[in-house]
Structure formats: structure tokens, C-alpha cells
Amino acid sequence: MPIATVNPATGETIKTFDALTSEEVERRLAAADAAYRTYRLTSFADRARLLERAADLLEQDADTAARMMTLEMGKTLKAARAEAAKCVKALRWYAAHAEALLADEEPAQADVEDSGASRARVHYRPIGPVLAVMPWNFPLWQVVRFAAPALMAGNVGLLKHASNVPQTALYLEDLFRRAGFPEGCFQTLLIGSGAVEGILRDARVAAATLTGSEPAGRSVASISGDEVKKTVLELGGSDPYVVLPSADIDRAATTAVTARVQNNGQSCIAAKRFIVHTDVYDAFRDRFVAAMRELTVGDPTDDDTDVGPLSSEQGRKDLEELVDDAVGKGAAVLCGGRRPEQMDHGWYYAPTVLADITDEMRIHRDEAFGPVATLYRVESVDEAVELANDTPFGLSSNVWTRDDEEMAQCVRDIQAGAVYFNGMTASHPGLPFGGVKRSGYGRELAGHGIREFCNATTVWYGSPGT
Ligand code: NAP
């Protein structure tokens, strides 16, 4: 895949970039290694000051950064501005909370005595340079949610960003440099995915995190496993959106539209499978389909646009194939199901709702990475939960109900990294984020995220004697 900025709204190649040579990669690995040796010794207060400065700079740059994201991957400008603001918030959150999150832990006195210690504690230490392999869909946010905790923990970062967002990748390196982080603390590697293995196998790289597709995750995890290096994987999702009889149907339908088409439908935590109890199915379907039809598809820089283009020609082709496969096997098209008319340039796809889904259809199991919803009718809560779990993925889930027992059942039985009731899934700095099953493992954000790349060191003090 070439390293290039190609505008998804027009298909025009704006700028191409050469991949780093192996000598240039080596120089950056050496710089990361050297930076880590001293950066790990800095105080939380110093790191927080630098991260706050990065937040200030990003706040000032927000409009430029947002336009760059829209140009490179096609999200609407308003969504890009919101993404920049969310990154500012996360940088400040980790600057404020990291020290407390990584404070020494004191085991219970009985356990200390049982171990024969006079005292004991768990101390969180950094582990070294961490490679972050990141996707294009939230090109600032995915990186910031890795970088903020990593830098606050005393690690240093190496970013291999997706090949279609090189300008955003270079902007991030520049942001942390301007904020005052020492040389080598956060570097962007403009490389293709074929160069990732060599970096993972380099002894100076301690661990890796990948957000992206399952094949990419499997590759990074298996190479890292071979090297016995820790990984965190944030992979795909096909989140269920369950609507039960006690739900507020108007709100459930309105939120369903946003939950499906956010980021032009290209979000791992977008609701993708809409599972609706038969008692409210018709009411929900009619409102949902009407609202999906009303969406404005068009130029992502236009404030009136709800849904911009998909990020690449290949992305649209993959989505079209998924829809065509379902329609060929009997799915009903309630709206969309095609490219929008009179939009010859750019990689647009009409907001789509499909019903009568069966398990022979690929879309029943594969992730639909674009504005395409599948609608299912169920007769009971048990059936809804069973269908919610009938997927290889387990990232998040959404359930609309006012019934406490149904809530308890969903928390107990839905196989996912999160359950959001009466709202849509979103990530927040203070709440852990991650999946189960083929959606990956490990957690980002909150205390769970910052501790993933720390060495939880047991410190045991015996009696010093007399
Ligand atoms: P992708 O093709 O896997 O790309 C993601 C990153 O991995 C890119 O930097 C890519 O580099 C790199 N990559 C691809 N193949 C690789 C390999 N064999 N070895 C090492 N690196 C490799 O994913 P995508 O299609 O761009 O992104 C969409 C996917 O990400 C969806 O499945 C979505 O659900 C998932 N996602 C998950 C989360 C989450 O938090 N769980 C968040 C956002 C997105 P190149 O660009 O150079 O190929």
C-alpha cells in the first residue's frame, strides 16, 4: 500500500511519501532506546507538564488538525473537530491522573505477614519503547489514547500509522516534539506493514499495541508471541444494539442512526447489528429507516453533511460485496443498498438498512465497515442475547430497556468488553476500553490502560536483621 494522502471525497492523490530506509528506521530505534534510558527517570510532574503543553498545542491547532484528518480519510469536519477536542481532553486526563493510577499498591497486612516480609508493595515501572500500529479511522484519537498513558508511565512511543494518514502521523510526532518531549520519546515511522516484523523482533522494542483488523492483529501478536513480548490488540467489532419492549423507542431509533453512521460508518464500536423485540420491531424499524433515509451524504467539509465518503475505494468495494452477497441470498433492502446517485467522484455509499438476515449471509458474521445496518426481529430477551453473542466479535454492546432484571441478565450474559444501556457506546478517558473474542485483548484508557505497559514489580522487604 503506498504511503500517500488521497482525498476520499474526490479520489485525488494529494501527496505521496517515501517509506523510511532501513538505515533511517535503525536511527529511530536507536533514538528511542537512548531516549528511554533517561526519560524513564523523569518525574510524573515533568511528564504531566509536557503532556499539558501537548494538549494546549493541539487545542490551538484543532482546526488545522481536523482539516487534515478530513482530507486524509474523509470523516466530516465536525466529527474531526470533535475528535481533536476529545484528544485534548484525554491528554489532560492522563496528565492529571497518571501518578495516582500508578501509585504503589500495599498488599493486605495479613498477606505481607504470610509472605514473611516486614513490608511489601507493588511498584509500577515503565517497560521501554512500545510500537503502536494504528488505523486510519480515528487517526488522532487512536494514537493519543496510546501515547498519553505510555508517555505518562515513562515509556517511549514508536508509531507505525496507517499508510493513508501520513500527514496526521507526522503531525503527531511534531506535536509531541513541540510540547518539549525529549528527542526520541515519540517518533513516527513512515513504513509499510511489511517492515513491522523487523521492528517487533528488535530487542530494543519492549512491546506492541495494535488497533486494526484481525489479520493485522494476528500477525503482530504471533510475531510478538514468538519474541515473548506483550501485546494489546484492539480489533474489529460487530456490536449488537438490542431494543427491548420497555425502551424509549423514539430515543432508541434516533440514537441508533448516530451509533451506526458515526465516522461515516467506520468505527469499531459502531452499532452494526440491530436486534429488536417483536413487540416494538415495527415501530423501531419505521423510525430508524426514515431517519437513515433523511441523512445528508456529501462533501465532508460541509457543515450540513451527516455522512461523508468511505476512506478508500477498496473499503467501499468490500462493503458493496457484503451488501450484494446479502441481497443475493434474500436480504430485504429497506433503504440504500447502493452508491448515492449523481456522486461520481469519491467513495460514497448510501446509508443502508437490511432486514431478513440469515446466517448464510457474510454480513451476519463479518464486520460491515460503512453505513450499513442489519435488522433482526427476536421473540424474547433470551433470543436477543443469544443473537447478540452469535458473532466472532465481542467489543461492546448496546441495550435499550428500563427493566432491571433484563439489565442484570445482559451484564451477566452478553460476551463483550462493555454493555451500554439506553445510549450508544463511546470511549472515555476514565473508562476502560477493549474487547473479548476476536475483538482482541487487553484494555486501553483508565487505570487498566496505563498499567498494560508497566512492569508491576513486587517489592519484598525482609527483616534487615540486627
Ligand atoms: P488494518 O488494515 O489492519 O490496518 C491497521 C494498521 O495495521 C495499519 O497501520 C496497517 O498498515 C497495519 N497493518 C496491516 N496489516 C498488517 C500486518 N500484516 N502487519 C503489521 N501491520 C499491519 O485495519 P484497517 O482496515 O485500516 O482498520 C479498520 C479495522 O480496525 C476495523 O476492523 C476496525 O473495527 C478496527 N478498529 C478497531 C478499534 C478498536 O479499538 N477495537 C478501533 C478502530 C478500528 P498499512 O496501512 O500500511 O496497511
Residues whose N, C-alpha, C, O or C-beta is under 5 A from the ligand:
A	BS01	NAP	M1 V133 M134 P135 W136 K160 H161 A162 S163 N164 I191 G192 S193 V196 T211 G212 S213 P215 A216 S219 E234 L235 G236 G237 S267 C268 S439
